[in-house]
Amino acid sequence: MWKRILALIAMALLLVLGGCGKLTSSSSTSTTSTTSNRKVQTTGNYSSTGYNSIVTEGHYKTSAARGVAADYANNSLDVKGMETGLLQLSEGVFSPDKYSFQEGQYLTSSNVQNWLGRQSKSNSTGLNPASNGSTDPDKRTPEYLGTMLEQDFVTGSGSKTTLGGISIALGMNAVDYYQKEQYGATYQTKISADQQETQGKKIAQEVVTRLRAKEGVGDVPIFVALYSLAEKDSLVSGSFFAKATATGKTLDKWDKVNQQSGVLPTVNNAKAINSNDATAFSNFQTQVQNFFPNLAGVTATVHYTDGSLTQMTVNIQTQFYSQTEIMSFTNYVASVANKLLPSNAPIQIIVASVNTTQAIISRSASDKEFSINILQNY
């Protein structure tokens, strides 16, 4: 959540902000350390939880394997789902009070590309098993590992900045898509939850072993979380299902991660994850759609951890033509949301047309009322 809020704040600084409502943010000031060789800055934290980030010589240090996770993910929603979810899970191992965030620096693009491939004569480092030669969906050996992501956590500042820990997300395929011939039809092999877990834990241990062999990693804790990737046409991202930490060479104890994602209103007669939240959204949707005739749709994605709602994102597609229509509608939506949507959970409502975002209405889990940002370009 913190990452999304930070991005929205940055967007607002580039626009003239209009509208009314409560504007809140809890931010810490940035700190800078200077040495004769370099200048390291720690950014402020613009949410109630989350990490400061490292900026060196005025530049954000991007991942050594930047973009590879996105290239291999079947569903674009999984890219953000893995990034934000891994960061949240990492807080339980690397406290934001003691660690700062840095994009992954130890897995290179070639590392990740080779590791995501199959084991073969030309790719001895492939983490997916070698092909058994079959192209039958039920007989072939699938590729279990779909993508992976690294995040680093550092301590100290300036010349004393050191690596404090590494987090790895392993995206496990629930469905392995493949072609029997180049440019041919796409087929799929289903992979059970048990297979994802068994293969994921096996691959995780090998990843830890390889990371330990890299220069600079040493004996820092390595946190690994297993993520079940969504299918190609899924309207929501996948979810994490297991986690473990290696303080030495092995991942000794695995813990279950109970996460679920869904869409409202449900589709194909699917059962809602939480019936009370589904009813609340349905009532909200009805009132919003009755207010103004030019609405293309009102939908929401929901995310639960251990049965509790941890994120709701509502998308409202409009066909408004005037700024006053947007202002009136946004204020109305905020008032209805305050009355009807679930409390004690972070909620973001995005009002948008085909071409642009028109307004953002948000509330953190601790807030009682929504904040309104109506975006204007002059």
ABEGO torsion letter per residue (X at the ends): XAAAAAAAAAAAAABBBBEBEBBBBBBBBBBBBBBAABBBBBBBBABABEBBBBBBGGBBBBBAABGAAAAABABAAAAAAAAAAAAAAAAAABBAAABBBBBBAABBAAAAAAAABBBBAABAABABBBBAGBABAAABBBBABABBBBBBBBBEBEAABBBAEBBBBBBBBABBBBBABBGBBBBBBBBBAAAAAAAAAAAAAAAAAAAAABBGAEABBBBBBBBBBBBAABABBBBBABBBBBABABBABBBBBBBBBBBOBBBGGBBBABAAAAAAAAAAAAAAAAABABBAEBBBBBBBBGGBBABBBBBBBBABABAAAAAAAAAAAAAAAAAABBBGBBBBBBBBBAABBABBBBBBAABABBBBBBBBBX
